[in-house]
Structure formats: C-alpha cells, structure tokens
Amino acid sequence: MVENLTLNEEIEYPTLPDEMTRYLRLALLSTEIERSRFGEAQEIAQMLSTSGADLSAFSTALQRIKDIKTDETQYSVFGSTDDGGDWGIKLHKRTMYLDNLGNALNELRFYCQHEYRALTFMEGQTVTIPPSWGDCFLVINGAPNATLELIQFRSDD
C-alpha cells in the first residue's frame, strides 16, 4: 500500500530488503489466486515481473486467470465487511451479481479508471460495467461484519 500511495511523492519510506519483498509478494500472489481475487493477483504478478522475479511456477495459473477474464467461466468470491462496514475487490469481469448472505448491504461504489459511480444495493440485482469505465475497484458498504458472495461472470448483452 505504501508503494502505491507514494509512487509520485518525494518522501522515502523505509522498506524491506528486496529479497524479502519478493518472497512476500510471491506468498501474496499465491494467496490471492487461492481466494479467487484474480484482479489483485494480476497486479501482484505484474509487480513481480517488473522486478525480475521468476514466475514460472505460476505460469499455468496466470494464463488461466487471463483466460477467465473473457471466457464463460463464472466464479464466486466470498467476503465480510470490516468493522466500518466496507469490503473491496478489484473486479476481474464486467458483470456481477451480489448475494447478500444476511441482508445487511447498502451501497456499491465503483472506482474505475474513467468513472466513479455509487449505486444503492438491491437484492437480486445484476450489474454490468460498461467497457468505457475501464478497470474498476468495487467497494461494498453495509453493516459491519456482513457476509457476502460476489459472483462474477460474462454477459453477452
């Protein structure tokens, strides 16, 4: 997070040694793949690739993630809002359905490359992000510790 927030600042923050940073990023990549957080996994893989890390052990998984972005695969990511009522994910597909496992969600906030939108959560709603918005990060707001299932899929609409 510090790396992302300070890319254009002149302030230098203490960092871990390069070898430890690479090791931790590889562990995080593995975790994000396991949790089906494919948007985050691709970002981490890009950072690792840029730093010269050997990603050969992940080549099959990373190719599959790339394919999932545009194929017919539907997949779920489970989560819980934090104590402040927020949960977020980098979206990997353009269409999603949110199953509120407890009826405690209020709002969907889309932070996209070219657009910002906030929508009121409605049970049973399917949302499709227009390609013109670019890549998006979704923040779901609701009651603290509310459980949810985000189902991402491809829509041919």
VEXDREN-956392 format. One line per field, with one value per residue: residue number from 0; x, y, z of N, C-alpha, C, O in turn. Coordinates in nm, 3 decimals. Each point is the difference from the previous one (the first is absolute). Example, Ala and Ser with C-alpha at 12.3 -4.5 7.8 and 13.67 -1.06 7.14 Angstrom:
// VEXDREN-956392
n [0  1] $
n_east [1.319  -0.139] $
n_north [-0.569  0.107] $
n_up [0.780  -0.138] $
ca_east [-0.089  0.082] $
ca_north [0.119  0.119] $
ca_up [0.000  0.006] $
c_east [0.090  -0.077] $
c_north [0.120  0.109] $
c_up [0.000  0.073] $
o_east [0.104  0.051] $
o_north [-0.002  0.111] $
o_up [0.066  0.017] $
//
This chain:
// VEXDREN-956392
n [0  1  2  3  4  5  6  7  8  9  10  11  12  13  14  15  16  17  18  19  20  21  22  23  24  25  26  27  28  29  30  31  32  33  34  35  36  37  38  39  40  41  42  43  44  45  46  47  48  49  50  51  52  53  54  55  56  57  58  59  60  61  62  63  64  65  66  67  68  69  70  71  72  73  74  75  76  77  78  79  80  81  82  83  84  85  86  87  88  89  90  91  92  93  94  95  96  97  98  99  100  101  102  103  104  105  106  107  108  109  110  111  112  113  114  115  116  117  118  119  120  121  122  123  124  125  126  127  128  129  130  131  132  133  134  135  136  137  138  139  140  141  142  143  144  145  146  147  148  149  150  151  152  153  154  155  156] $
n_east [0.083  0.133  0.029  -0.164  0.014  0.149  -0.169  -0.194  0.022  -0.008  -0.218  0.167  -0.107  -0.026  0.199  -0.167  0.099  0.164  0.196  0.063  0.114  0.213  0.156  0.066  0.162  0.210  0.106  0.099  0.202  0.175  0.093  0.144  0.204  0.150  0.094  0.145  0.190  -0.168  -0.187  -0.103  -0.143  -0.196  -0.154  -0.118  -0.176  -0.183  -0.129  -0.146  -0.195  -0.158  -0.109  -0.144  -0.191  0.095  -0.060  0.218  0.087  0.063  0.192  0.047  0.114  0.222  0.107  0.049  0.175  0.201  0.066  0.090  0.207  0.109  0.111  -0.025  0.223  -0.097  0.004  0.054  -0.117  0.133  -0.197  0.171  -0.212  0.095  0.187  0.142  0.041  0.217  -0.072  0.209  -0.068  0.194  -0.113  -0.119  -0.179  -0.069  0.024  -0.167  0.076  -0.162  0.153  -0.204  0.213  -0.169  0.016  0.207  -0.101  0.193  0.217  -0.076  0.194  -0.093  0.160  -0.106  0.061  -0.182  0.033  -0.160  0.017  -0.179  0.051  -0.204  0.075  0.047  -0.140  0.176  0.099  -0.091  0.207  -0.090  0.196  -0.079  -0.025  -0.198  -0.117  -0.009  0.223  -0.073  -0.037  -0.004  -0.137  0.060  -0.192  0.106  -0.152  0.009  0.202  -0.024  -0.153  0.194  -0.166  0.224  -0.197  0.193  -0.089  -0.013  0.035  -0.167  -0.026] $
n_north [-0.118  -0.095  -0.223  -0.135  -0.048  -0.165  -0.104  0.090  -0.168  0.203  -0.014  0.040  -0.157  0.006  -0.065  -0.121  -0.144  0.079  -0.043  0.154  0.180  -0.030  -0.003  0.197  0.100  -0.073  0.081  0.200  0.001  -0.073  0.150  0.148  -0.085  -0.014  0.200  -0.093  0.017  -0.066  0.096  -0.079  -0.171  0.058  0.074  -0.148  -0.101  0.130  0.004  -0.169  0.011  0.134  -0.113  -0.058  0.075  -0.143  0.060  -0.046  0.070  0.206  -0.086  -0.191  0.001  0.027  -0.191  -0.142  0.056  -0.054  -0.211  -0.044  0.082  -0.158  -0.119  -0.207  0.008  -0.178  0.213  -0.163  0.183  -0.137  0.070  0.126  0.054  0.185  0.024  0.014  -0.220  0.010  0.025  -0.078  0.105  -0.113  0.175  -0.188  0.009  -0.047  -0.223  0.134  -0.172  0.142  -0.151  0.089  -0.031  0.116  -0.013  -0.040  -0.074  0.120  -0.040  0.089  -0.072  0.132  -0.140  0.155  -0.158  -0.116  -0.139  0.158  -0.198  0.136  -0.205  0.071  -0.034  -0.126  -0.024  -0.143  0.145  0.049  -0.059  0.163  -0.108  0.209  -0.095  0.087  -0.167  -0.143  0.016  -0.203  0.194  -0.215  0.178  -0.173  0.103  -0.015  -0.161  0.105  -0.013  0.179  -0.155  -0.070  0.039  -0.009  0.061  -0.113  0.172  -0.187  0.218  -0.138  0.053] $
n_up [0.000  0.152  -0.025  0.074  0.217  -0.001  -0.103  0.069  0.145  0.094  0.054  0.143  -0.119  0.223  -0.076  -0.087  0.139  -0.130  0.099  0.150  -0.073  -0.061  0.160  0.085  -0.120  0.033  0.180  -0.020  -0.098  0.116  0.136  -0.088  -0.031  0.165  0.026  -0.144  0.116  -0.139  0.076  0.184  -0.032  -0.092  0.144  0.121  -0.098  0.001  0.184  0.034  -0.107  0.087  0.161  -0.164  0.091  0.144  -0.207  -0.021  0.193  -0.065  -0.077  0.107  0.192  -0.015  -0.047  0.167  0.128  -0.079  0.032  0.200  -0.016  -0.116  0.154  -0.082  -0.004  0.097  0.066  0.146  0.061  0.119  0.080  0.073  0.040  -0.087  0.122  -0.173  0.014  0.060  -0.212  0.021  -0.191  -0.016  -0.084  0.026  0.133  -0.207  -0.003  0.076  0.123  0.058  0.064  0.012  0.051  -0.085  -0.223  -0.073  -0.186  -0.004  0.050  -0.196  0.088  -0.157  0.071  -0.121  -0.147  -0.062  0.170  0.026  0.101  0.018  0.076  -0.061  0.208  -0.182  0.174  0.003  0.137  -0.201  0.062  -0.129  0.022  0.017  -0.201  -0.059  0.093  -0.169  0.014  0.064  0.104  0.063  0.004  0.130  -0.058  0.198  0.014  0.197  -0.101  -0.134  0.044  -0.090  -0.147  -0.021  -0.090  -0.020  -0.117  -0.125  -0.037  -0.053  0.216] $
ca_east [-0.083  0.090  0.057  -0.100  -0.039  0.112  0.075  0.032  0.046  0.144  0.027  0.044  -0.040  0.084  -0.054  0.066  0.099  -0.060  -0.026  -0.115  -0.115  -0.033  -0.056  -0.134  -0.089  -0.031  -0.096  -0.127  -0.052  -0.057  -0.121  -0.105  -0.048  -0.080  -0.124  -0.069  0.009  0.084  0.047  0.115  0.108  0.066  0.081  0.118  0.085  0.064  0.108  0.107  0.062  0.079  0.119  0.086  -0.025  -0.031  -0.140  -0.026  -0.085  -0.137  -0.035  -0.128  -0.106  -0.013  -0.064  -0.142  -0.062  -0.014  -0.109  -0.126  -0.048  -0.088  -0.074  -0.132  0.012  -0.065  0.063  -0.043  0.095  -0.073  0.064  -0.072  0.035  0.082  -0.071  -0.059  -0.104  0.048  0.075  0.033  0.066  0.023  -0.085  0.070  -0.097  -0.084  -0.136  0.003  -0.119  0.042  -0.091  0.016  -0.029  -0.039  -0.084  0.053  0.081  -0.066  0.048  0.111  0.076  0.091  0.111  0.051  0.100  -0.061  -0.134  -0.031  -0.144  -0.050  -0.133  -0.065  -0.008  -0.133  0.006  -0.032  0.047  0.120  0.062  0.099  0.084  0.033  0.144  0.051  0.042  0.134  0.010  -0.072  0.009  -0.133  -0.011  -0.136  -0.021  -0.117  0.018  0.128  0.010  -0.102  0.058  -0.047  0.058  0.003  0.011  0.040  -0.022  -0.002  -0.132  0.009  -0.095] $
ca_north [0.118  0.116  0.015  0.057  0.134  0.093  -0.010  0.131  0.088  0.003  -0.055  -0.139  -0.076  -0.119  -0.118  -0.127  -0.038  -0.047  -0.145  -0.023  0.055  -0.096  -0.118  0.033  0.018  -0.133  -0.061  0.069  -0.044  -0.132  0.018  0.065  -0.100  -0.096  0.067  0.042  0.145  -0.004  0.135  0.027  -0.093  0.052  0.116  -0.048  -0.066  0.105  0.056  -0.100  -0.010  0.122  -0.008  -0.108  -0.125  -0.119  -0.038  -0.122  -0.090  0.051  0.028  -0.062  0.071  0.136  -0.012  -0.031  0.124  0.085  -0.058  0.017  0.138  0.015  -0.121  -0.022  -0.044  0.076  -0.039  0.072  0.043  0.023  0.099  0.061  0.140  0.023  0.065  0.124  -0.036  -0.001  -0.113  0.039  -0.094  0.043  -0.084  -0.072  -0.010  0.119  -0.021  -0.061  -0.016  0.001  -0.069  0.050  -0.112  0.053  0.116  0.114  0.083  0.125  0.078  -0.047  0.114  -0.042  0.091  -0.048  0.086  0.115  0.023  -0.034  -0.013  -0.061  -0.053  -0.061  -0.146  -0.058  -0.146  -0.058  0.089  -0.031  0.125  -0.014  0.118  0.028  0.001  0.138  0.036  -0.053  -0.093  0.052  -0.053  0.008  0.002  -0.030  0.054  -0.053  -0.015  -0.062  -0.146  -0.062  -0.095  0.018  -0.079  0.074  -0.093  0.070  -0.082  0.073  0.021  0.031  0.108] $
ca_up [0.000  0.004  -0.134  -0.090  0.042  0.000  -0.125  -0.055  0.107  0.021  0.132  -0.003  0.117  0.016  -0.066  0.029  -0.100  -0.125  0.004  0.086  -0.072  -0.106  0.066  0.050  -0.115  -0.052  0.093  -0.019  -0.129  0.022  0.080  -0.080  -0.096  0.077  0.042  -0.123  -0.016  -0.118  -0.035  0.086  -0.038  -0.120  0.038  0.072  -0.100  -0.080  0.083  0.009  -0.132  -0.018  0.085  -0.047  0.073  -0.079  0.017  -0.075  0.080  -0.008  -0.140  -0.036  0.073  -0.054  -0.132  0.025  0.047  -0.119  -0.080  0.074  -0.016  -0.117  -0.037  0.059  0.139  0.107  0.126  0.119  0.103  0.124  0.085  0.112  0.019  0.118  0.112  -0.051  -0.095  -0.139  -0.058  -0.136  -0.089  -0.138  -0.084  -0.107  -0.109  -0.011  0.051  0.132  0.081  0.140  0.091  0.135  0.089  0.129  -0.028  0.074  -0.089  -0.034  -0.114  -0.082  -0.053  -0.106  -0.024  -0.127  -0.065  -0.067  0.053  0.138  0.019  0.122  -0.023  0.115  -0.013  -0.009  -0.004  -0.130  -0.107  -0.078  -0.047  -0.106  -0.013  -0.141  -0.028  0.002  0.135  0.025  0.112  0.116  0.136  0.061  0.145  0.044  0.134  0.070  0.143  0.034  0.002  -0.083  -0.095  -0.136  -0.108  -0.126  -0.112  -0.123  -0.119  -0.125  -0.057  -0.142  -0.029] $
c_east [0.088  0.060  -0.097  -0.033  0.112  0.080  0.046  0.045  0.151  0.040  0.044  -0.036  0.092  -0.068  0.078  0.108  -0.070  -0.036  -0.123  -0.128  -0.046  -0.065  -0.143  -0.100  -0.036  -0.102  -0.139  -0.064  -0.069  -0.132  -0.113  -0.055  -0.092  -0.135  -0.083  -0.006  0.096  0.050  0.124  0.118  0.074  0.087  0.130  0.097  0.074  0.115  0.118  0.074  0.092  0.129  0.092  -0.019  -0.034  -0.142  -0.035  -0.089  -0.148  -0.051  -0.135  -0.115  -0.021  -0.063  -0.149  -0.074  -0.023  -0.116  -0.136  -0.059  -0.100  -0.080  -0.133  0.004  -0.071  0.068  -0.043  0.118  -0.084  0.075  -0.089  0.042  0.081  -0.083  -0.065  -0.108  0.043  0.071  0.028  0.073  0.023  -0.078  0.080  -0.089  -0.094  -0.141  0.007  -0.138  0.049  -0.108  0.034  -0.042  -0.034  -0.079  0.047  0.089  -0.079  0.039  0.115  0.069  0.104  0.102  0.072  0.100  -0.062  -0.135  -0.004  -0.152  -0.029  -0.144  -0.055  -0.010  -0.146  0.015  -0.041  0.048  0.126  0.052  0.102  0.073  0.028  0.152  0.061  0.045  0.143  -0.002  -0.060  0.037  -0.136  0.013  -0.148  -0.012  -0.127  0.026  0.137  -0.013  -0.113  0.068  -0.063  0.068  -0.011  0.025  0.031  -0.017  -0.002  -0.144  0.018  -0.099  0.066] $
c_north [0.125  0.023  0.068  0.144  0.102  -0.002  0.136  0.100  -0.007  -0.057  -0.146  -0.066  -0.121  -0.120  -0.123  -0.027  -0.062  -0.148  -0.031  0.051  -0.097  -0.125  0.026  0.021  -0.136  -0.071  0.065  -0.039  -0.135  0.009  0.060  -0.095  -0.099  0.059  0.049  0.152  0.025  0.137  0.037  -0.088  0.051  0.121  -0.043  -0.068  0.103  0.063  -0.095  -0.013  0.118  -0.005  -0.115  -0.132  -0.113  -0.044  -0.131  -0.098  0.040  0.014  -0.058  0.074  0.140  -0.001  -0.028  0.124  0.095  -0.048  0.024  0.139  0.014  -0.124  -0.010  -0.040  0.098  -0.043  0.093  0.038  0.031  0.102  0.045  0.145  0.013  0.069  0.131  -0.026  -0.006  -0.130  0.036  -0.107  0.068  -0.095  -0.061  -0.017  0.120  -0.016  -0.074  -0.005  -0.009  -0.067  0.045  -0.110  0.049  0.130  0.125  0.091  0.122  0.057  -0.071  0.122  -0.053  0.110  -0.052  0.099  0.128  0.039  -0.034  -0.005  -0.064  -0.043  -0.056  -0.150  -0.042  -0.151  -0.050  0.080  -0.055  0.133  -0.034  0.133  0.024  0.002  0.141  0.045  -0.045  -0.101  0.063  -0.071  0.023  0.001  -0.019  0.050  -0.057  -0.002  -0.061  -0.153  -0.071  -0.095  0.019  -0.098  0.083  -0.101  0.081  -0.093  0.089  0.009  0.038  0.110  0.114] $
c_up [0.000  -0.137  -0.094  0.035  -0.018  -0.130  -0.052  0.106  0.014  0.136  -0.015  0.131  0.013  -0.065  0.043  -0.104  -0.122  0.003  0.084  -0.067  -0.108  0.060  0.046  -0.115  -0.062  0.089  -0.017  -0.132  0.015  0.077  -0.082  -0.105  0.072  0.040  -0.118  -0.014  -0.117  -0.045  0.081  -0.036  -0.124  0.032  0.069  -0.098  -0.086  0.078  0.007  -0.132  -0.027  0.081  -0.039  0.071  -0.096  0.031  -0.069  0.077  -0.008  -0.143  -0.041  0.067  -0.057  -0.139  0.017  0.047  -0.116  -0.086  0.065  -0.022  -0.114  -0.034  0.075  0.148  0.094  0.130  0.113  0.086  0.123  0.085  0.114  0.010  0.129  0.109  -0.041  -0.104  -0.145  -0.034  -0.144  -0.078  -0.135  -0.089  -0.114  -0.123  0.006  0.055  0.131  0.061  0.143  0.084  0.140  0.097  0.140  -0.013  0.074  -0.086  -0.045  -0.136  -0.071  -0.056  -0.099  -0.023  -0.125  -0.059  -0.054  0.056  0.148  0.010  0.135  -0.028  0.131  -0.024  -0.004  -0.014  -0.138  -0.119  -0.067  -0.053  -0.107  -0.015  -0.148  -0.021  0.007  0.139  0.029  0.115  0.125  0.129  0.062  0.151  0.034  0.142  0.058  0.149  0.027  0.004  -0.074  -0.099  -0.137  -0.093  -0.127  -0.111  -0.125  -0.118  -0.123  -0.049  -0.146  -0.041  -0.071] $
o_east [-0.029  0.011  0.038  -0.020  -0.026  0.113  0.111  0.007  0.063  0.118  -0.062  0.035  0.049  -0.121  0.108  -0.004  -0.105  -0.107  -0.079  -0.105  -0.120  -0.100  -0.089  -0.116  -0.115  -0.090  -0.101  -0.122  -0.111  -0.097  -0.114  -0.120  -0.108  -0.099  -0.103  -0.093  0.115  0.110  0.097  0.115  0.122  0.109  0.107  0.121  0.116  0.107  0.116  0.123  0.110  0.103  0.105  0.083  -0.058  -0.029  -0.118  -0.078  -0.088  -0.112  -0.077  -0.101  -0.114  -0.076  -0.083  -0.114  -0.105  -0.078  -0.097  -0.122  -0.092  -0.086  -0.041  -0.105  0.017  0.025  -0.042  0.101  -0.096  0.122  -0.116  0.118  -0.012  -0.121  -0.093  -0.063  -0.085  0.062  -0.088  0.061  -0.082  0.022  0.088  0.050  -0.004  -0.069  0.080  -0.089  0.096  -0.115  0.109  -0.118  0.067  -0.039  -0.079  0.084  -0.122  -0.086  0.081  -0.064  0.084  -0.034  0.079  0.011  0.061  -0.071  0.072  -0.069  0.072  -0.081  0.075  -0.039  -0.080  0.072  -0.099  -0.028  0.092  -0.077  0.083  -0.064  0.050  0.073  0.118  0.074  0.061  -0.107  0.010  0.031  -0.053  0.069  -0.086  0.085  -0.101  0.082  0.051  -0.100  -0.034  0.101  -0.116  0.104  -0.110  0.101  -0.079  0.035  0.006  -0.073  0.086  -0.028  -0.066] $
o_north [0.095  0.115  0.092  0.082  0.120  0.049  0.012  0.120  -0.099  -0.016  -0.076  0.048  -0.051  -0.017  0.008  0.058  -0.062  -0.039  -0.087  -0.064  -0.025  -0.048  -0.083  -0.039  -0.019  -0.067  -0.069  -0.016  -0.019  -0.067  -0.046  0.002  -0.032  -0.072  0.064  0.053  0.040  0.009  0.052  0.045  -0.007  0.014  0.053  0.020  -0.021  0.024  0.041  -0.010  -0.015  0.051  -0.019  -0.090  0.023  -0.046  -0.031  -0.073  -0.081  0.046  0.068  0.030  0.043  0.091  0.056  0.024  0.063  0.081  0.030  0.016  0.081  0.006  0.094  -0.019  0.121  -0.118  0.113  -0.070  0.077  0.008  -0.042  0.032  -0.081  0.016  0.047  0.094  -0.007  -0.064  0.052  -0.091  0.080  -0.121  0.064  -0.011  0.070  0.099  -0.092  0.078  -0.071  0.045  -0.024  -0.029  -0.035  0.058  0.069  0.072  -0.007  0.041  -0.069  0.084  -0.082  0.110  -0.094  0.114  0.106  0.082  -0.087  0.092  -0.089  0.079  -0.056  -0.043  0.042  -0.049  0.047  -0.037  -0.045  0.081  -0.090  0.104  -0.090  0.046  0.015  0.097  0.051  -0.048  0.121  -0.119  0.111  -0.083  0.074  -0.029  -0.016  0.075  -0.075  -0.054  -0.114  0.037  0.041  -0.057  0.038  -0.069  0.086  -0.118  0.123  -0.099  0.081  0.018  0.099] $
o_up [-0.072  -0.044  -0.073  -0.091  -0.006  -0.003  -0.053  -0.026  -0.039  0.029  -0.074  0.108  -0.101  0.010  0.058  -0.109  0.013  -0.046  -0.037  0.008  -0.014  -0.052  -0.022  0.011  -0.041  -0.049  0.003  -0.007  -0.050  -0.034  0.009  -0.028  -0.050  0.003  0.021  -0.061  0.018  -0.054  -0.054  0.000  -0.006  -0.056  -0.030  0.008  -0.035  -0.055  -0.013  -0.002  -0.051  -0.043  0.061  -0.014  -0.106  0.110  -0.018  -0.062  0.027  -0.021  -0.067  -0.065  -0.016  -0.034  -0.072  -0.042  -0.009  -0.050  -0.069  -0.001  0.009  -0.088  0.069  0.061  -0.009  0.021  -0.024  0.006  -0.007  -0.005  0.010  -0.015  0.092  -0.015  0.065  -0.049  -0.088  0.086  -0.069  0.057  -0.046  0.004  -0.057  -0.112  0.101  0.024  0.018  -0.033  0.030  0.003  0.050  0.013  0.096  0.101  0.064  0.054  -0.016  -0.078  0.062  -0.064  0.034  -0.042  0.008  0.046  0.007  -0.058  0.047  -0.044  0.045  -0.047  0.081  -0.108  0.083  -0.088  -0.057  -0.114  0.068  -0.051  0.017  -0.016  -0.068  0.088  0.031  0.012  0.093  0.039  0.020  0.002  -0.005  0.059  -0.048  0.085  -0.070  0.052  -0.083  0.049  0.033  -0.061  -0.013  0.031  -0.041  -0.002  -0.040  0.007  0.010  -0.002  -0.033  -0.118  -0.032] $
//
